[in-house]
């Protein structure tokens, strides 16, 4: 009996110590907490609108509503009725139930007590952006991705259009944390590039600035998206892309790596890549295998990234030294989270680096940041 009691006490003590250590332990990985729901807008908040209420449009709206520096003025939803928009906005399989209140009043969404008008215009020029005060509009339908097509949004009274996708013409491309200084207010149509370009470019910039990159290949292991088939379907353009997203690892092409060279021109001809689409719902990861210009150590690479993540690229580039997996990065607002434990080095100039990114939430955060950045620059130019 005495032995049993001693064993029981030892087990309880060990469990208590384990819990204490877990609570007390500190880590370089810090997932940003979800913002509290807004109850009002700031005096100098940027008037914003959203054209298209799909995955990105809804998440951009969530972020705007919880940001005191942003003011949602109107949403053009295509065909969705206000009550269905409220349902879509309130519930999300990945990012959870919205933390604030969502109601409807006729064609208005009432979010946290703020009435947001909604329209269902196929022609964005009829959506009343100017009348509503939506100076900066997120184009998230995927349709109006050229200056010619997006002009209809300006015709509706908006001042600037920010594409939540790569441009299909020579519209300016800005990746926050990388080349936002190139925006000078003269452009009316600005692309936020793709989620993968945003997941890759901050890490590439950090490494290239510190050590130089002679050549590199990128692979993104990318979560499923709505463009893929749920079960085997057909695709004349991409036969493999027509196969079931939910049951296959699907090799695919991507322009994300080459797009990085648009925002870091010194890497033109030195960087390209491909993708694997995998059957997960959200969060993707980039693998950058590169030959460096300068010899270094993996520890020095980690130190450079960690310094950037805490310094000039804070909130954009992250640093993680915990053994985490994809779901641990769901709803992470940062563009690119460097995984210190996942990279490997063959020699002092040849290295494989890994970075996670929430291809929905992190990217949507950058779209809002870009809209605010454009507004801030425009205000200085006007002054």
C-alpha positions as CSV (number, residue, x, y, z in Angstrom):
1,X,0.0,0.0,0.0
2,X,2.8,2.3,0.9
3,X,4.5,1.7,-2.5
4,X,1.2,2.4,-4.4
5,X,0.7,5.7,-2.5
6,X,4.3,6.7,-3.3
7,X,3.9,5.9,-7.0
8,X,0.6,7.9,-7.1
9,X,2.3,10.9,-5.5
10,X,5.2,10.7,-7.9
11,X,2.9,10.6,-10.9
12,X,0.9,13.7,-9.6
13,X,4.2,15.6,-9.0
14,X,5.5,14.8,-12.5
15,X,2.2,15.9,-14.1
16,X,2.3,19.2,-12.1
17,X,5.9,19.9,-13.1
18,X,5.1,19.1,-16.8
19,X,2.2,21.5,-16.8
20,X,4.3,24.2,-15.0
21,X,7.1,23.9,-17.5
22,X,4.7,24.1,-20.5
23,X,3.1,27.3,-19.0
24,X,6.4,28.9,-18.2
25,X,8.2,28.1,-21.4
26,X,8.8,30.9,-23.9
27,X,9.2,30.5,-27.6
28,X,10.2,32.6,-30.6
29,X,6.9,31.7,-32.2
30,X,4.0,34.0,-31.3
31,X,0.8,33.6,-33.1
32,X,-0.9,37.0,-33.2
33,X,-4.1,37.2,-31.1
34,X,-7.4,37.8,-32.9
35,X,-8.4,41.5,-32.7
36,X,-11.3,42.6,-30.6
37,X,-14.4,43.5,-32.5
38,X,-14.7,47.2,-33.5
39,X,-17.4,49.4,-32.1
40,X,-16.5,52.6,-34.1
41,X,-14.2,53.9,-36.7
42,X,-11.3,56.2,-36.3
43,X,-11.5,59.9,-37.4
44,X,-8.9,59.4,-40.1
45,X,-9.9,55.9,-41.1
46,X,-9.5,55.0,-44.8
47,X,-12.8,54.7,-46.7
48,X,-12.7,51.2,-48.3
49,X,-14.9,49.0,-50.5
50,X,-14.9,45.4,-51.6
51,X,-15.8,44.2,-55.1
52,X,-16.5,40.5,-54.8
53,X,-17.5,38.6,-51.7
54,X,-15.7,35.3,-52.1
55,X,-13.0,33.8,-49.9
56,X,-10.6,36.8,-50.0
57,X,-13.4,39.4,-50.2
58,X,-15.0,38.1,-47.0
59,X,-11.7,37.9,-45.1
60,X,-10.6,41.3,-46.2
61,X,-14.0,42.6,-44.9
62,X,-13.4,40.9,-41.5
63,X,-10.0,42.5,-41.2
64,X,-11.3,46.0,-42.2
65,X,-14.1,45.8,-39.7
66,X,-11.7,45.0,-36.9
67,X,-9.2,47.7,-37.9
68,X,-9.7,51.2,-36.5
69,X,-7.6,52.6,-39.3
70,X,-10.0,51.2,-42.0
71,X,-13.7,52.0,-42.6
72,X,-15.8,49.7,-44.7
73,X,-18.1,51.8,-46.8
74,X,-19.8,49.4,-49.2
75,X,-19.6,45.9,-50.7
76,X,-20.6,44.8,-54.2
77,X,-21.4,41.1,-53.9
78,X,-22.5,40.1,-57.4
79,X,-25.5,37.9,-56.8
80,X,-25.5,37.1,-53.0
81,X,-28.4,38.6,-51.0
82,X,-27.7,40.5,-47.8
83,X,-28.9,37.6,-45.6
84,X,-26.7,35.1,-47.3
85,X,-23.8,37.5,-47.1
86,X,-24.4,37.8,-43.4
87,X,-24.3,34.0,-43.1
88,X,-21.1,33.7,-45.2
89,X,-19.4,36.5,-43.2
90,X,-20.4,35.1,-39.8
91,X,-19.3,31.5,-40.2
92,X,-16.0,30.3,-41.6
93,X,-14.8,26.7,-41.6
94,X,-11.2,27.6,-41.1
95,X,-11.2,31.0,-39.3
96,X,-14.2,30.4,-37.1
97,X,-17.3,32.3,-36.2
98,X,-16.9,36.1,-36.4
99,X,-16.3,37.6,-33.0
100,X,-18.6,40.6,-33.4
101,X,-22.3,40.9,-34.3
102,X,-23.7,40.4,-37.8
103,X,-27.2,41.4,-38.7
104,X,-29.1,42.6,-41.8
105,X,-31.3,45.6,-42.4
106,X,-32.7,45.4,-45.9
107,X,-29.7,45.6,-48.3
108,X,-27.4,46.6,-45.4
109,X,-25.1,44.4,-43.5
110,X,-25.0,45.6,-39.9
111,X,-21.6,44.6,-38.5
112,X,-20.8,45.5,-34.9
113,X,-23.6,48.1,-35.2
114,X,-22.1,49.7,-38.3
115,X,-24.4,49.7,-41.4
116,X,-22.6,48.7,-44.5
117,X,-24.6,49.0,-47.8
118,X,-24.4,46.1,-50.2
119,X,-25.0,46.0,-54.0
120,X,-25.4,43.3,-56.6
121,X,-24.0,45.0,-59.7
122,X,-22.4,43.1,-62.5
123,X,-21.0,46.4,-63.8
124,X,-18.8,47.8,-60.9
125,X,-19.4,51.4,-62.3
126,X,-22.9,51.1,-61.0
127,X,-22.0,50.1,-57.4
128,X,-21.8,53.7,-56.1
129,X,-18.3,53.6,-54.6
130,X,-17.8,57.4,-54.7
131,X,-21.3,58.1,-53.2
132,X,-20.6,55.7,-50.3
133,X,-17.1,57.1,-49.7
134,X,-15.2,54.0,-50.7
135,X,-12.0,55.7,-52.1
136,X,-9.9,52.5,-52.0
137,X,-11.6,49.4,-53.5
138,X,-10.3,45.8,-53.2
139,X,-11.0,44.0,-56.5
140,X,-11.5,40.4,-55.4
141,X,-13.8,38.9,-58.1
142,X,-10.7,37.9,-60.2
143,X,-12.4,39.4,-63.2
144,X,-11.2,43.1,-63.2
145,X,-7.5,42.6,-63.2
146,X,-6.4,45.0,-66.0
147,X,-6.4,48.7,-66.1
148,X,-9.0,48.6,-68.9
149,X,-11.4,46.4,-67.0
150,X,-10.9,47.9,-63.5
151,X,-11.5,51.4,-64.9
152,X,-15.2,50.7,-64.4
153,X,-14.5,50.8,-60.6
154,X,-13.0,54.2,-60.9
155,X,-15.9,55.2,-63.1
156,X,-18.1,54.3,-60.1
157,X,-16.3,56.9,-58.0
158,X,-13.4,55.1,-56.4
159,X,-10.0,56.7,-56.4
160,X,-7.7,53.6,-56.4
161,X,-8.2,49.9,-57.1
162,X,-6.2,47.2,-55.4
163,X,-6.2,43.8,-57.0
164,X,-6.2,40.8,-54.6
165,X,-4.5,38.8,-57.3
166,X,-1.7,39.1,-59.8
167,X,-2.4,41.7,-62.5
168,X,-3.0,40.5,-66.0
169,X,-1.3,43.6,-67.5
170,X,1.4,46.0,-66.5
171,X,-0.4,47.4,-63.5
172,X,2.0,48.1,-60.7
173,X,2.8,45.2,-58.3
174,X,3.5,46.0,-54.6
175,X,4.4,43.4,-52.0
176,X,4.3,44.9,-48.5
177,X,7.5,44.7,-46.6
178,X,9.4,44.4,-49.9
179,X,8.9,47.2,-52.4
180,X,6.1,49.4,-51.0
181,X,8.4,52.4,-51.3
182,X,7.9,52.2,-55.1
183,X,4.3,53.4,-54.8
184,X,4.3,57.2,-55.3
185,X,0.7,57.9,-55.8
186,X,0.8,58.1,-59.6
187,X,-0.7,54.7,-60.2
188,X,-4.5,54.1,-60.0
189,X,-4.3,50.3,-60.3
190,X,-2.1,48.3,-57.9
191,X,-1.7,44.5,-57.6
192,X,-1.0,42.9,-54.2
193,X,0.5,40.0,-56.2
194,X,-0.5,36.4,-55.1
195,X,-0.6,34.8,-51.7
196,X,2.5,32.7,-52.6
197,X,4.5,35.7,-53.8
198,X,3.7,37.3,-50.4
199,X,4.7,34.1,-48.7
200,X,8.0,34.0,-50.5
201,X,9.2,37.5,-51.2
202,X,9.8,38.7,-47.6
203,X,12.1,35.7,-46.9
204,X,13.8,36.1,-50.3
205,X,14.5,39.8,-49.6
206,X,15.9,39.1,-46.2
207,X,18.3,36.4,-47.5
208,X,19.3,38.3,-50.7
209,X,20.0,41.5,-48.7
210,X,22.2,39.6,-46.2
211,X,24.0,37.0,-48.3
212,X,23.0,37.5,-52.0
213,X,21.2,34.9,-54.1
214,X,23.0,33.6,-57.2
215,X,20.1,31.2,-58.2
216,X,17.2,29.6,-56.6
217,X,14.2,27.2,-57.1
218,X,11.0,27.5,-55.1
219,X,8.4,24.9,-54.4
220,X,5.1,25.8,-52.7
221,X,3.1,23.0,-51.1
222,X,-0.2,24.7,-51.4
223,X,-3.6,24.1,-49.8
224,X,-6.6,23.4,-52.0
225,X,-8.5,26.4,-53.4
226,X,-11.9,26.9,-54.9
227,X,-10.5,26.8,-58.4
228,X,-10.0,23.0,-58.1
229,X,-12.4,20.1,-58.5
230,X,-13.9,18.4,-55.4
231,X,-14.0,15.1,-57.3
232,X,-12.4,14.1,-60.6
233,X,-13.7,16.5,-63.3
234,X,-12.2,17.8,-66.5
235,X,-9.7,20.5,-67.5
236,X,-8.5,20.8,-71.1
237,X,-5.9,23.4,-70.0
238,X,-4.5,21.3,-67.1
239,X,-5.3,17.6,-67.1
240,X,-3.9,17.0,-63.7
241,X,-5.6,20.1,-62.4
242,X,-8.9,18.5,-63.2
243,X,-8.4,15.7,-60.8
244,X,-9.9,15.5,-57.3
245,X,-8.3,18.1,-55.0
246,X,-9.5,16.3,-51.9
247,X,-7.7,13.0,-52.7
248,X,-4.5,13.9,-54.6
249,X,-1.2,15.6,-54.4
250,X,-1.2,17.6,-57.7
251,X,1.9,19.1,-59.4
252,X,1.1,22.5,-60.8
253,X,2.7,25.5,-62.4
254,X,2.9,28.8,-60.6
255,X,4.1,32.3,-61.5
256,X,4.7,33.2,-57.9
257,X,8.5,32.9,-57.9
258,X,8.9,34.8,-61.2
259,X,6.6,37.5,-59.7
260,X,9.1,38.0,-56.9
261,X,11.5,39.3,-59.5
262,X,9.0,42.0,-60.4
263,X,9.4,43.4,-56.9
264,X,13.1,42.4,-56.5
265,X,14.4,43.1,-60.1
266,X,18.0,42.1,-59.2
267,X,16.8,38.5,-59.1
268,X,15.4,38.4,-62.7
269,X,16.6,35.2,-64.4
270,X,17.7,33.8,-61.0
271,X,14.5,32.5,-59.5
272,X,11.6,30.3,-60.7
273,X,9.4,27.6,-59.1
274,X,6.5,25.2,-59.1
275,X,3.7,24.1,-56.9
276,X,2.1,21.0,-55.4
277,X,-1.5,21.3,-54.5
278,X,-2.3,19.1,-51.5
279,X,-5.6,18.1,-49.8
280,X,-5.6,20.5,-46.9
281,X,-8.0,23.4,-46.6
282,X,-5.7,26.3,-45.6
283,X,-2.1,27.2,-44.9
284,X,0.7,26.6,-47.4
285,X,4.5,26.3,-47.1
286,X,7.3,27.5,-49.4
287,X,10.6,25.6,-49.9
288,X,13.4,27.9,-51.2
289,X,16.5,26.0,-52.3
290,X,19.2,28.5,-53.2
291,X,22.8,29.1,-54.0
292,X,24.1,32.0,-52.0
293,X,26.6,34.6,-53.2
294,X,28.4,34.7,-49.8
295,X,29.5,31.7,-47.7
296,X,27.7,31.6,-44.4
297,X,26.3,29.2,-41.7
298,X,22.7,28.2,-41.1
299,X,22.9,29.8,-37.7
300,X,23.8,33.1,-39.3
301,X,20.9,32.8,-41.7
302,X,18.5,32.2,-38.8
303,X,20.0,35.1,-37.0
304,X,19.5,37.4,-40.0
305,X,15.8,36.3,-40.4
306,X,15.1,36.7,-36.7
307,X,16.5,40.2,-36.7
308,X,14.4,41.2,-39.7
309,X,11.3,39.7,-38.2
310,X,11.8,41.7,-35.0
311,X,12.9,44.8,-36.9
312,X,12.1,46.4,-40.3
313,X,9.9,43.5,-41.4
314,X,8.0,43.0,-38.2
315,X,4.4,41.9,-38.8
316,X,5.3,40.8,-42.3
317,X,8.1,38.2,-41.8
318,X,7.9,35.9,-38.8
319,X,10.4,33.6,-37.1
320,X,9.5,30.2,-35.6
321,X,11.8,27.7,-33.7
322,X,9.1,25.4,-32.5
323,X,8.3,22.1,-34.3
324,X,4.9,23.2,-35.6
325,X,2.6,21.9,-38.4
326,X,0.3,23.7,-40.9
327,X,-2.8,24.0,-38.7
328,X,-0.7,25.9,-36.1
329,X,-0.5,28.8,-38.6
330,X,-4.2,29.1,-39.4
331,X,-5.3,32.8,-39.1
332,X,-1.7,34.0,-38.7
333,X,-1.7,37.6,-40.1
334,X,2.0,37.6,-41.1
335,X,3.0,37.1,-44.8
336,X,5.8,34.6,-44.3
337,X,6.9,32.7,-41.1
338,X,10.4,31.3,-41.4
339,X,10.7,27.8,-39.9
340,X,14.2,27.6,-38.3
341,X,13.9,23.9,-37.6
342,X,12.9,22.8,-41.1
343,X,15.7,24.2,-43.2
344,X,18.9,22.3,-44.1
345,X,22.3,23.3,-45.5
346,X,24.5,21.2,-47.8
347,X,27.5,23.5,-47.7
348,X,28.3,27.1,-46.8
349,X,26.6,28.4,-50.0
350,X,23.8,25.9,-50.7
351,X,20.8,25.9,-48.5
352,X,17.1,24.9,-48.3
353,X,14.9,27.3,-46.4
354,X,11.2,26.9,-45.4
355,X,8.5,29.4,-44.6
356,X,4.8,28.9,-43.8
357,X,2.0,31.3,-44.8
358,X,-1.8,31.3,-44.3
359,X,-2.6,31.8,-47.9
360,X,-6.0,33.2,-47.0
361,X,-5.8,35.3,-43.8
362,X,-2.2,36.5,-44.1
363,X,-2.7,37.5,-47.7
364,X,-5.9,39.3,-46.9
365,X,-4.1,41.3,-44.2
366,X,-1.6,42.5,-46.8
367,X,-4.4,43.6,-49.1
368,X,-5.7,45.8,-46.3
369,X,-2.2,47.0,-45.5
370,X,-1.7,47.9,-49.1
371,X,-4.9,49.9,-49.3
372,X,-3.9,51.9,-46.2
373,X,-0.4,52.4,-47.5
374,X,-1.7,53.8,-50.8
375,X,-4.0,56.1,-48.8
376,X,-1.1,57.4,-46.7
377,X,1.1,58.1,-49.7
378,X,-1.7,59.7,-51.6
379,X,-2.4,62.0,-48.6
380,X,1.2,63.1,-48.5
381,X,1.2,63.8,-52.3
382,X,-2.0,65.8,-52.0
383,X,-0.6,67.8,-49.1
